[in-house]
Amino acid sequence: MRIAINAACIQSNKILLARKGLVWILPGGKCNLGESDLECLQRECLEELGNGSIAVSSHYHDFIGQTPHTKDELCAKVFFASISGKVTPCAEIVEVGYFSAKEMWLMTLSEITRKIIESLVRDGHLS
């Protein structure tokens, strides 16, 4: 099973999402050999979000699901984090933005992202 490290960046009751192709996901990605989870998250966010810098506060939960493109099984390790600086789409990311839970239900979310959002709402981190 592949493992990805993702950031749940919540500001003003909205969460940061990145669009890769037609599917919206949390920022993050897979670790390089010898890289810690936090090093991975910092590198991936810099690659995907441009000049923004990330501050990670704590681990939230791990989620299992299928990747949207290859349908591989994936474990997403989600950390609460905040991004400072300008956030702009880079690399394979087409668009980024902060969205409310209500807006997200109208978007094409990956299976894992939908599970994460539902959990964040259920746990009171988003409404």
N, CA, C and O atoms as CSV, one atom per row, in Angstrom:
chain,resi,resn,atom,element,x,y,z
A,1,MET,N,N,0.854,-1.186,0.000
A,1,MET,CA,C,0.000,0.000,0.000
A,1,MET,C,C,0.892,1.239,0.000
A,1,MET,O,O,1.856,1.337,0.760
A,2,ARG,N,N,0.546,2.171,-0.866
A,2,ARG,CA,C,1.291,3.431,-0.910
A,2,ARG,C,C,0.831,4.333,0.237
A,2,ARG,O,O,-0.297,4.230,0.718
A,3,ILE,N,N,1.729,5.213,0.657
A,3,ILE,CA,C,1.432,6.153,1.735
A,3,ILE,C,C,1.664,7.568,1.220
A,3,ILE,O,O,2.676,7.850,0.578
A,4,ALA,N,N,0.718,8.448,1.508
A,4,ALA,CA,C,0.847,9.865,1.175
A,4,ALA,C,C,0.696,10.678,2.452
A,4,ALA,O,O,-0.013,10.287,3.380
A,5,ILE,N,N,1.366,11.802,2.478
A,5,ILE,CA,C,1.298,12.725,3.610
A,5,ILE,C,C,0.534,13.951,3.125
A,5,ILE,O,O,0.901,14.546,2.112
A,6,ASN,N,N,-0.530,14.335,3.839
A,6,ASN,CA,C,-1.382,15.439,3.394
A,6,ASN,C,C,-1.578,16.480,4.486
A,6,ASN,O,O,-1.502,16.184,5.678
A,7,ALA,N,N,-1.835,17.710,4.041
A,7,ALA,CA,C,-2.059,18.835,4.953
A,7,ALA,C,C,-3.525,19.231,4.961
A,7,ALA,O,O,-4.131,19.435,3.909
A,8,ALA,N,N,-4.088,19.339,6.158
A,8,ALA,CA,C,-5.428,19.898,6.342
A,8,ALA,C,C,-5.221,21.331,6.835
A,8,ALA,O,O,-5.027,21.569,8.027
A,9,CYS,N,N,-5.265,22.276,5.902
A,9,CYS,CA,C,-5.049,23.695,6.207
A,9,CYS,C,C,-6.412,24.381,6.276
A,9,CYS,O,O,-7.066,24.589,5.254
A,10,ILE,N,N,-6.827,24.725,7.482
A,10,ILE,CA,C,-8.156,25.302,7.697
A,10,ILE,C,C,-8.007,26.751,8.144
A,10,ILE,O,O,-7.301,27.047,9.107
A,11,GLN,N,N,-8.687,27.654,7.425
A,11,GLN,CA,C,-8.724,29.084,7.765
A,11,GLN,C,C,-10.163,29.563,7.635
A,11,GLN,O,O,-10.825,29.309,6.629
A,12,SER,N,N,-10.636,30.254,8.657
A,12,SER,CA,C,-11.983,30.837,8.611
A,12,SER,C,C,-13.031,29.813,8.175
A,12,SER,O,O,-13.898,30.115,7.356
A,13,ASN,N,N,-12.945,28.607,8.724
A,13,ASN,CA,C,-13.887,27.521,8.454
A,13,ASN,C,C,-13.886,27.073,6.995
A,13,ASN,O,O,-14.889,26.563,6.495
A,14,LYS,N,N,-12.758,27.264,6.317
A,14,LYS,CA,C,-12.576,26.777,4.949
A,14,LYS,C,C,-11.273,25.988,4.907
A,14,LYS,O,O,-10.341,26.275,5.659
A,15,ILE,N,N,-11.210,24.989,4.022
A,15,ILE,CA,C,-10.026,24.149,3.911
A,15,ILE,C,C,-9.380,24.334,2.541
A,15,ILE,O,O,-10.060,24.521,1.532
A,16,LEU,N,N,-8.063,24.279,2.533
A,16,LEU,CA,C,-7.300,24.439,1.302
A,16,LEU,C,C,-7.333,23.140,0.498
A,16,LEU,O,O,-6.993,22.071,1.004
A,17,LEU,N,N,-7.748,23.254,-0.764
A,17,LEU,CA,C,-7.766,22.120,-1.679
A,17,LEU,C,C,-7.002,22.481,-2.945
A,17,LEU,O,O,-6.910,23.647,-3.328
A,18,ALA,N,N,-6.455,21.446,-3.588
A,18,ALA,CA,C,-5.714,21.611,-4.841
A,18,ALA,C,C,-6.366,20.724,-5.892
A,18,ALA,O,O,-6.727,19.579,-5.618
A,19,ARG,N,N,-6.513,21.263,-7.094
A,19,ARG,CA,C,-7.117,20.477,-8.177
A,19,ARG,C,C,-6.014,19.914,-9.061
A,19,ARG,O,O,-5.190,20.645,-9.610
A,20,LYS,N,N,-6.026,18.593,-9.179
A,20,LYS,CA,C,-5.094,17.862,-10.037
A,20,LYS,C,C,-5.948,17.201,-11.108
A,20,LYS,O,O,-6.693,16.264,-10.819
A,21,GLY,N,N,-5.848,17.677,-12.332
A,21,GLY,CA,C,-6.768,17.210,-13.375
A,21,GLY,C,C,-8.152,17.722,-13.056
A,21,GLY,O,O,-8.348,18.926,-12.896
A,22,LEU,N,N,-9.114,16.824,-12.961
A,22,LEU,CA,C,-10.489,17.217,-12.656
A,22,LEU,C,C,-10.859,16.995,-11.189
A,22,LEU,O,O,-11.974,17.311,-10.775
A,23,VAL,N,N,-9.917,16.448,-10.398
A,23,VAL,CA,C,-10.214,16.013,-9.038
A,23,VAL,C,C,-9.526,16.920,-8.014
A,23,VAL,O,O,-8.359,17.282,-8.162
A,24,TRP,N,N,-10.286,17.275,-6.968
A,24,TRP,CA,C,-9.768,18.105,-5.877
A,24,TRP,C,C,-9.231,17.202,-4.757
A,24,TRP,O,O,-9.858,16.211,-4.383
A,25,ILE,N,N,-8.058,17.572,-4.236
A,25,ILE,CA,C,-7.377,16.797,-3.201
A,25,ILE,C,C,-6.778,17.744,-2.167
A,25,ILE,O,O,-6.711,18.955,-2.379
A,26,LEU,N,N,-6.344,17.172,-1.042
A,26,LEU,CA,C,-5.566,17.947,-0.077
A,26,LEU,C,C,-4.139,18.059,-0.594
A,26,LEU,O,O,-3.658,17.146,-1.265
A,27,PRO,N,N,-3.449,19.164,-0.294
A,27,PRO,CA,C,-2.040,19.260,-0.687
A,27,PRO,C,C,-1.222,18.169,-0.012
A,27,PRO,O,O,-1.518,17.763,1.112
A,28,GLY,N,N,-0.192,17.698,-0.706
A,28,GLY,CA,C,0.696,16.694,-0.138
A,28,GLY,C,C,1.124,15.695,-1.176
A,28,GLY,O,O,0.900,15.887,-2.371
A,29,GLY,N,N,1.750,14.612,-0.716
A,29,GLY,CA,C,2.221,13.595,-1.649
A,29,GLY,C,C,3.015,12.518,-0.950
A,29,GLY,O,O,2.932,12.353,0.267
A,30,LYS,N,N,3.781,11.790,-1.729
A,30,LYS,CA,C,4.535,10.648,-1.218
A,30,LYS,C,C,5.944,11.064,-0.788
A,30,LYS,O,O,6.545,11.968,-1.369
A,31,CYS,N,N,6.456,10.382,0.243
A,31,CYS,CA,C,7.800,10.649,0.762
A,31,CYS,C,C,8.866,10.096,-0.171
A,31,CYS,O,O,8.689,9.043,-0.783
A,32,ASN,N,N,9.977,10.820,-0.272
A,32,ASN,CA,C,11.173,10.310,-0.920
A,32,ASN,C,C,11.916,9.419,0.067
A,32,ASN,O,O,11.685,9.502,1.274
A,33,LEU,N,N,12.780,8.593,-0.424
A,33,LEU,CA,C,13.556,7.690,0.411
A,33,LEU,C,C,14.311,8.472,1.496
A,33,LEU,O,O,15.047,9.411,1.193
A,34,GLY,N,N,14.123,8.078,2.753
A,34,GLY,CA,C,14.816,8.707,3.873
A,34,GLY,C,C,14.184,9.994,4.372
A,34,GLY,O,O,14.702,10.612,5.302
A,35,GLU,N,N,13.094,10.403,3.785
A,35,GLU,CA,C,12.431,11.661,4.139
A,35,GLU,C,C,11.394,11.408,5.230
A,35,GLU,O,O,10.638,10.440,5.148
A,36,SER,N,N,11.347,12.265,6.250
A,36,SER,CA,C,10.324,12.150,7.296
A,36,SER,C,C,8.984,12.654,6.754
A,36,SER,O,O,8.923,13.302,5.710
A,37,ASP,N,N,7.916,12.341,7.488
A,37,ASP,CA,C,6.588,12.811,7.096
A,37,ASP,C,C,6.556,14.335,6.980
A,37,ASP,O,O,6.005,14.877,6.022
A,38,LEU,N,N,7.146,15.018,7.952
A,38,LEU,CA,C,7.102,16.483,7.949
A,38,LEU,C,C,7.967,17.072,6.838
A,38,LEU,O,O,7.591,18.069,6.223
A,39,GLU,N,N,9.118,16.466,6.580
A,39,GLU,CA,C,9.958,16.923,5.465
A,39,GLU,C,C,9.221,16.742,4.143
A,39,GLU,O,O,9.265,17.612,3.274
A,40,CYS,N,N,8.546,15.609,4.002
A,40,CYS,CA,C,7.761,15.335,2.801
A,40,CYS,C,C,6.679,16.385,2.615
A,40,CYS,O,O,6.515,16.929,1.523
A,41,LEU,N,N,5.945,16.668,3.675
A,41,LEU,CA,C,4.837,17.621,3.580
A,41,LEU,C,C,5.343,19.012,3.206
A,41,LEU,O,O,4.723,19.701,2.396
A,42,GLN,N,N,6.454,19.421,3.786
A,42,GLN,CA,C,7.023,20.724,3.439
A,42,GLN,C,C,7.461,20.767,1.978
A,42,GLN,O,O,7.182,21.742,1.281
A,43,ARG,N,N,8.139,19.727,1.508
A,43,ARG,CA,C,8.598,19.677,0.121
A,43,ARG,C,C,7.417,19.658,-0.849
A,43,ARG,O,O,7.382,20.419,-1.816
A,44,GLU,N,N,6.447,18.775,-0.577
A,44,GLU,CA,C,5.297,18.645,-1.482
A,44,GLU,C,C,4.487,19.940,-1.556
A,44,GLU,O,O,4.056,20.344,-2.636
A,45,CYS,N,N,4.282,20.582,-0.421
A,45,CYS,CA,C,3.508,21.837,-0.428
A,45,CYS,C,C,4.253,22.933,-1.183
A,45,CYS,O,O,3.632,23.725,-1.892
A,46,LEU,N,N,5.571,22.988,-1.040
A,46,LEU,CA,C,6.352,23.963,-1.790
A,46,LEU,C,C,6.248,23.680,-3.291
A,46,LEU,O,O,6.095,24.604,-4.090
A,47,GLU,N,N,6.332,22.394,-3.673
A,47,GLU,CA,C,6.228,22.027,-5.083
A,47,GLU,C,C,4.846,22.328,-5.657
A,47,GLU,O,O,4.737,22.775,-6.798
A,48,GLU,N,N,3.802,22.090,-4.886
A,48,GLU,CA,C,2.434,22.224,-5.390
A,48,GLU,C,C,1.850,23.617,-5.230
A,48,GLU,O,O,0.997,24.027,-6.018
A,49,LEU,N,N,2.307,24.358,-4.204
A,49,LEU,CA,C,1.646,25.613,-3.843
A,49,LEU,C,C,2.526,26.842,-4.005
A,49,LEU,O,O,2.135,27.931,-3.585
A,50,GLY,N,N,3.683,26.700,-4.592
A,50,GLY,CA,C,4.543,27.846,-4.855
A,50,GLY,C,C,5.292,28.343,-3.646
A,50,GLY,O,O,5.941,27.565,-2.947
A,51,ASN,N,N,5.209,29.635,-3.394
A,51,ASN,CA,C,6.039,30.278,-2.379
A,51,ASN,C,C,5.511,30.179,-0.959
A,51,ASN,O,O,6.169,30.652,-0.032
A,52,GLY,N,N,4.363,29.588,-0.761
A,52,GLY,CA,C,3.822,29.477,0.594
A,52,GLY,C,C,4.708,28.601,1.469
A,52,GLY,O,O,5.286,27.625,0.991
A,53,SER,N,N,4.814,28.941,2.737
A,53,SER,CA,C,5.548,28.082,3.671
A,53,SER,C,C,4.541,27.439,4.616
A,53,SER,O,O,3.515,28.033,4.947
A,54,ILE,N,N,4.846,26.219,5.046
A,54,ILE,CA,C,3.904,25.441,5.831
A,54,ILE,C,C,4.408,25.263,7.252
A,54,ILE,O,O,5.594,25.024,7.482
A,55,ALA,N,N,3.487,25.382,8.205
A,55,ALA,CA,C,3.763,25.087,9.613
A,55,ALA,C,C,2.813,23.972,10.028
A,55,ALA,O,O,1.595,24.147,9.989
A,56,VAL,N,N,3.358,22.836,10.421
A,56,VAL,CA,C,2.551,21.677,10.803
A,56,VAL,C,C,2.342,21.701,12.307
A,56,VAL,O,O,3.290,21.886,13.069
A,57,SER,N,N,1.079,21.511,12.740
A,57,SER,CA,C,0.802,21.557,14.175
A,57,SER,C,C,0.653,20.169,14.789
A,57,SER,O,O,1.222,19.915,15.851
A,58,SER,N,N,-0.100,19.252,14.150
A,58,SER,CA,C,-0.284,17.928,14.753
A,58,SER,C,C,-0.845,16.948,13.732
A,58,SER,O,O,-1.411,17.342,12.712
A,59,HIS,N,N,-0.676,15.663,14.028
A,59,HIS,CA,C,-1.250,14.600,13.205
A,59,HIS,C,C,-2.742,14.525,13.509
A,59,HIS,O,O,-3.143,14.579,14.671
A,60,TYR,N,N,-3.563,14.401,12.472
A,60,TYR,CA,C,-5.015,14.287,12.652
A,60,TYR,C,C,-5.430,12.812,12.654
A,60,TYR,O,O,-5.753,12.268,13.710
A,61,HIS,N,N,-5.424,12.171,11.510
A,61,HIS,CA,C,-5.790,10.754,11.382
A,61,HIS,C,C,-5.172,10.204,10.103
A,61,HIS,O,O,-4.650,10.950,9.275
A,62,ASP,N,N,-5.244,8.878,9.957
A,62,ASP,CA,C,-4.877,8.202,8.717
A,62,ASP,C,C,-6.157,7.707,8.053
A,62,ASP,O,O,-7.091,7.280,8.733
A,63,PHE,N,N,-6.199,7.764,6.725
A,63,PHE,CA,C,-7.379,7.361,5.956
A,63,PHE,C,C,-6.951,6.428,4.827
A,63,PHE,O,O,-5.916,6.643,4.195
A,64,ILE,N,N,-7.750,5.394,4.576
A,64,ILE,CA,C,-7.479,4.438,3.508
A,64,ILE,C,C,-8.503,4.632,2.393
A,64,ILE,O,O,-9.691,4.818,2.658
A,65,GLY,N,N,-8.040,4.587,1.152
A,65,GLY,CA,C,-8.936,4.703,0.020
A,65,GLY,C,C,-8.190,4.504,-1.282
A,65,GLY,O,O,-7.007,4.162,-1.283
A,66,GLN,N,N,-8.884,4.721,-2.396
A,66,GLN,CA,C,-8.286,4.573,-3.719
A,66,GLN,C,C,-7.843,5.923,-4.265
A,66,GLN,O,O,-8.490,6.946,-4.038
A,67,THR,N,N,-6.728,5.906,-4.988
A,67,THR,CA,C,-6.280,7.114,-5.669
A,67,THR,C,C,-7.215,7.379,-6.850
A,67,THR,O,O,-7.737,6.435,-7.444
A,68,PRO,N,N,-7.433,8.638,-7.195
A,68,PRO,CA,C,-8.402,8.939,-8.256
A,68,PRO,C,C,-7.944,8.532,-9.656
A,68,PRO,O,O,-8.782,8.235,-10.507
A,69,HIS,N,N,-6.657,8.512,-9.912
A,69,HIS,CA,C,-6.199,8.270,-11.272
A,69,HIS,C,C,-5.815,6.808,-11.524
A,69,HIS,O,O,-6.219,6.236,-12.537
A,70,THR,N,N,-5.047,6.198,-10.623
A,70,THR,CA,C,-4.573,4.824,-10.849
A,70,THR,C,C,-5.413,3.786,-10.114
A,70,THR,O,O,-5.265,2.589,-10.358
A,71,LYS,N,N,-6.286,4.227,-9.223
A,71,LYS,CA,C,-7.137,3.343,-8.410
A,71,LYS,C,C,-6.326,2.437,-7.477
A,71,LYS,O,O,-6.814,1.395,-7.040
A,72,ASP,N,N,-5.090,2.837,-7.176
A,72,ASP,CA,C,-4.271,2.110,-6.208
A,72,ASP,C,C,-4.795,2.362,-4.806
A,72,ASP,O,O,-5.392,3.405,-4.538
A,73,GLU,N,N,-4.569,1.399,-3.904
A,73,GLU,CA,C,-4.934,1.610,-2.501
A,73,GLU,C,C,-3.887,2.529,-1.868
A,73,GLU,O,O,-2.686,2.373,-2.091
A,74,LEU,N,N,-4.362,3.472,-1.087
A,74,LEU,CA,C,-3.495,4.494,-0.511
A,74,LEU,C,C,-3.867,4.744,0.938
A,74,LEU,O,O,-5.043,4.732,1.301
A,75,CYS,N,N,-2.862,4.969,1.755
A,75,CYS,CA,C,-3.059,5.443,3.122
A,75,CYS,C,C,-2.646,6.904,3.150
A,75,CYS,O,O,-1.486,7.229,2.895
A,76,ALA,N,N,-3.580,7.782,3.457
A,76,ALA,CA,C,-3.297,9.217,3.558
A,76,ALA,C,C,-3.126,9.573,5.033
A,76,ALA,O,O,-4.068,9.466,5.819
A,77,LYS,N,N,-1.917,9.997,5.402
A,77,LYS,CA,C,-1.639,10.456,6.760
A,77,LYS,C,C,-1.863,11.973,6.762
A,77,LYS,O,O,-1.133,12.715,6.104
A,78,VAL,N,N,-2.870,12.420,7.501
A,78,VAL,CA,C,-3.284,13.828,7.453
A,78,VAL,C,C,-2.800,14.567,8.692
A,78,VAL,O,O,-2.994,14.120,9.823
A,79,PHE,N,N,-2.164,15.712,8.451
A,79,PHE,CA,C,-1.660,16.581,9.511
A,79,PHE,C,C,-2.355,17.932,9.434
A,79,PHE,O,O,-2.580,18.453,8.342
A,80,PHE,N,N,-2.698,18.504,10.594
A,80,PHE,CA,C,-3.178,19.884,10.622
A,80,PHE,C,C,-1.983,20.787,10.339
A,80,PHE,O,O,-0.892,20.571,10.867
A,81,ALA,N,N,-2.194,21.786,9.512
A,81,ALA,CA,C,-1.107,22.686,9.136
A,81,ALA,C,C,-1.677,24.036,8.741
A,81,ALA,O,O,-2.879,24.184,8.520
A,82,SER,N,N,-0.791,25.016,8.657
A,82,SER,CA,C,-1.185,26.328,8.150
A,82,SER,C,C,-0.154,26.754,7.108
A,82,SER,O,O,1.027,26.422,7.201
A,83,ILE,N,N,-0.630,27.489,6.127
A,83,ILE,CA,C,0.208,27.965,5.033
A,83,ILE,C,C,0.287,29.481,5.133
A,83,ILE,O,O,-0.728,30.158,5.297
A,84,SER,N,N,1.497,30.003,5.033
A,84,SER,CA,C,1.649,31.459,4.974
A,84,SER,C,C,2.303,31.816,3.643
A,84,SER,O,O,2.979,30.991,3.028
A,85,GLY,N,N,2.098,33.023,3.219
A,85,GLY,CA,C,2.607,33.444,1.916
A,85,GLY,C,C,1.577,33.191,0.833
A,85,GLY,O,O,0.509,32.635,1.086
A,86,LYS,N,N,1.911,33.603,-0.367
A,86,LYS,CA,C,0.991,33.465,-1.489
A,86,LYS,C,C,0.935,32.008,-1.938
A,86,LYS,O,O,1.969,31.365,-2.116
A,87,VAL,N,N,-0.274,31.499,-2.119
A,87,VAL,CA,C,-0.487,30.125,-2.567
A,87,VAL,C,C,-0.882,30.165,-4.040
A,87,VAL,O,O,-1.904,30.749,-4.400
A,88,THR,N,N,-0.067,29.541,-4.886
A,88,THR,CA,C,-0.344,29.499,-6.319
A,88,THR,C,C,-0.127,28.077,-6.827
A,88,THR,O,O,0.768,27.383,-6.344
A,89,PRO,N,N,-0.923,27.634,-7.786
A,89,PRO,CA,C,-0.769,26.270,-8.293
A,89,PRO,C,C,0.550,26.109,-9.048
A,89,PRO,O,O,0.932,26.968,-9.843
A,90,CYS,N,N,1.235,25.000,-8.788
A,90,CYS,CA,C,2.495,24.676,-9.452
A,90,CYS,C,C,2.508,23.198,-9.811
A,90,CYS,O,O,1.652,22.433,-9.367
A,91,ALA,N,N,3.487,22.804,-10.620
A,91,ALA,CA,C,3.681,21.412,-11.027
A,91,ALA,C,C,2.395,20.886,-11.651
A,91,ALA,O,O,1.857,21.499,-12.573
A,92,GLU,N,N,1.889,19.737,-11.146
A,92,GLU,CA,C,0.694,19.117,-11.731
A,92,GLU,C,C,-0.610,19.711,-11.203
A,92,GLU,O,O,-1.689,19.275,-11.601
A,93,ILE,N,N,-0.526,20.691,-10.321
A,93,ILE,CA,C,-1.721,21.307,-9.737
A,93,ILE,C,C,-2.238,22.403,-10.666
A,93,ILE,O,O,-1.485,23.279,-11.090
A,94,VAL,N,N,-3.531,22.340,-10.974
A,94,VAL,CA,C,-4.159,23.268,-11.914
A,94,VAL,C,C,-4.743,24.487,-11.204
A,94,VAL,O,O,-4.716,25.594,-11.742
A,95,GLU,N,N,-5.271,24.283,-9.998
A,95,GLU,CA,C,-5.992,25.342,-9.279
A,95,GLU,C,C,-5.930,25.047,-7.784
A,95,GLU,O,O,-5.933,23.884,-7.379
A,96,VAL,N,N,-5.875,26.089,-6.969
A,96,VAL,CA,C,-5.922,25.936,-5.512
A,96,VAL,C,C,-6.889,26.958,-4.939
A,96,VAL,O,O,-7.145,27.996,-5.551
A,97,GLY,N,N,-7.425,26.660,-3.759
A,97,GLY,CA,C,-8.299,27.609,-3.093
A,97,GLY,C,C,-8.798,27.069,-1.776
A,97,GLY,O,O,-8.693,25.876,-1.491
A,98,TYR,N,N,-9.343,27.968,-0.974
A,98,TYR,CA,C,-9.972,27.600,0.293
A,98,TYR,C,C,-11.474,27.482,0.053
A,98,TYR,O,O,-12.082,28.358,-0.563
A,99,PHE,N,N,-12.070,26.391,0.544
A,99,PHE,CA,C,-13.479,26.128,0.295
A,99,PHE,C,C,-14.194,25.721,1.574
A,99,PHE,O,O,-13.622,25.058,2.438
A,100,SER,N,N,-15.456,26.130,1.681
A,100,SER,CA,C,-16.291,25.716,2.804
A,100,SER,C,C,-16.795,24.297,2.558
A,100,SER,O,O,-16.766,23.809,1.428
A,101,ALA,N,N,-17.250,23.646,3.606
A,101,ALA,CA,C,-17.803,22.296,3.471
A,101,ALA,C,C,-18.974,22.308,2.488
A,101,ALA,O,O,-19.114,21.383,1.688
A,102,LYS,N,N,-19.807,23.332,2.537
A,102,LYS,CA,C,-20.956,23.419,1.634
A,102,LYS,C,C,-20.510,23.481,0.168
A,102,LYS,O,O,-21.111,22.835,-0.690
A,103,GLU,N,N,-19.462,24.255,-0.117
A,103,GLU,CA,C,-18.947,24.354,-1.490
A,103,GLU,C,C,-18.353,23.026,-1.964
A,103,GLU,O,O,-18.486,22.662,-3.132
A,104,MET,N,N,-17.705,22.312,-1.061
A,104,MET,CA,C,-17.009,21.082,-1.438
A,104,MET,C,C,-17.947,19.984,-1.894
A,104,MET,O,O,-17.562,19.157,-2.720
A,105,TRP,N,N,-19.155,19.952,-1.385
A,105,TRP,CA,C,-20.067,18.877,-1.779
A,105,TRP,C,C,-20.463,18.993,-3.245
A,105,TRP,O,O,-20.979,18.036,-3.823
A,106,LEU,N,N,-20.230,20.149,-3.851
A,106,LEU,CA,C,-20.533,20.345,-5.271
A,106,LEU,C,C,-19.315,20.079,-6.156
A,106,LEU,O,O,-19.417,20.152,-7.381
A,107,MET,N,N,-18.165,19.772,-5.553
A,107,MET,CA,C,-16.915,19.591,-6.288
A,107,MET,C,C,-16.621,18.102,-6.478
A,107,MET,O,O,-17.168,17.256,-5.770
A,108,THR,N,N,-15.774,17.800,-7.418
A,108,THR,CA,C,-15.323,16.425,-7.627
A,108,THR,C,C,-14.120,16.194,-6.712
A,108,THR,O,O,-12.998,16.594,-7.022
A,109,LEU,N,N,-14.379,15.541,-5.582
A,109,LEU,CA,C,-13.330,15.228,-4.612
A,109,LEU,C,C,-12.867,13.794,-4.815
A,109,LEU,O,O,-13.647,12.934,-5.225
A,110,SER,N,N,-11.587,13.541,-4.525
A,110,SER,CA,C,-11.136,12.150,-4.536
A,110,SER,C,C,-11.843,11.403,-3.412
A,110,SER,O,O,-12.336,12.021,-2.468
A,111,GLU,N,N,-11.893,10.076,-3.510
A,111,GLU,CA,C,-12.543,9.259,-2.481
A,111,GLU,C,C,-11.930,9.526,-1.100
A,111,GLU,O,O,-12.654,9.695,-0.118
A,112,ILE,N,N,-10.621,9.563,-1.032
A,112,ILE,CA,C,-9.947,9.782,0.252
A,112,ILE,C,C,-10.228,11.190,0.769
A,112,ILE,O,O,-10.484,11.375,1.959
A,113,THR,N,N,-10.180,12.179,-0.115
A,113,THR,CA,C,-10.459,13.563,0.299
A,113,THR,C,C,-11.870,13.674,0.861
A,113,THR,O,O,-12.079,14.346,1.871
A,114,ARG,N,N,-12.836,13.028,0.226
A,114,ARG,CA,C,-14.217,13.055,0.729
A,114,ARG,C,C,-14.278,12.456,2.139
A,114,ARG,O,O,-14.950,13.006,3.012
A,115,LYS,N,N,-13.589,11.340,2.368
A,115,LYS,CA,C,-13.553,10.726,3.701
A,115,LYS,C,C,-12.940,11.684,4.727
A,115,LYS,O,O,-13.436,11.804,5.847
A,116,ILE,N,N,-11.872,12.355,4.338
A,116,ILE,CA,C,-11.192,13.292,5.250
A,116,ILE,C,C,-12.118,14.451,5.597
A,116,ILE,O,O,-12.253,14.809,6.766
A,117,ILE,N,N,-12.758,15.039,4.587
A,117,ILE,CA,C,-13.663,16.172,4.813
A,117,ILE,C,C,-14.825,15.754,5.709
A,117,ILE,O,O,-15.178,16.477,6.640
A,118,GLU,N,N,-15.424,14.594,5.437
A,118,GLU,CA,C,-16.526,14.110,6.274
A,118,GLU,C,C,-16.074,13.942,7.726
A,118,GLU,O,O,-16.824,14.266,8.647
A,119,SER,N,N,-14.869,13.445,7.933
A,119,SER,CA,C,-14.333,13.272,9.280
A,119,SER,C,C,-14.084,14.620,9.952
A,119,SER,O,O,-14.400,14.791,11.130
A,120,LEU,N,N,-13.525,15.572,9.220
A,120,LEU,CA,C,-13.283,16.906,9.780
A,120,LEU,C,C,-14.585,17.586,10.190
A,120,LEU,O,O,-14.642,18.257,11.220
A,121,VAL,N,N,-15.637,17.411,9.377
A,121,VAL,CA,C,-16.952,17.973,9.713
A,121,VAL,C,C,-17.514,17.269,10.948
A,121,VAL,O,O,-17.968,17.926,11.886
A,122,ARG,N,N,-17.485,15.949,10.950
A,122,ARG,CA,C,-18.002,15.156,12.062
A,122,ARG,C,C,-17.288,15.496,13.384
A,122,ARG,O,O,-17.914,15.525,14.444
A,123,ASP,N,N,-15.978,15.750,13.308
A,123,ASP,CA,C,-15.185,16.063,14.498
A,123,ASP,C,C,-15.235,17.539,14.882
A,123,ASP,O,O,-14.609,17.939,15.864
A,124,GLY,N,N,-15.975,18.360,14.119
A,124,GLY,CA,C,-16.159,19.765,14.473
A,124,GLY,C,C,-15.060,20.718,14.006
A,124,GLY,O,O,-15.010,21.863,14.455
A,125,HIS,N,N,-14.181,20.262,13.113
A,125,HIS,CA,C,-13.113,21.135,12.623
A,125,HIS,C,C,-13.584,22.005,11.461
A,125,HIS,O,O,-13.012,23.062,11.195
A,126,LEU,N,N,-14.632,21.551,10.772
A,126,LEU,CA,C,-15.288,22.300,9.683
A,126,LEU,C,C,-16.790,22.188,9.895
A,126,LEU,O,O,-17.274,21.211,10.467
A,127,SER,N,N,-17.519,23.189,9.432
A,127,SER,CA,C,-18.983,23.084,9.517
A,127,SER,C,C,-19.619,23.527,8.224
A,127,SER,O,O,-20.843,23.511,8.100
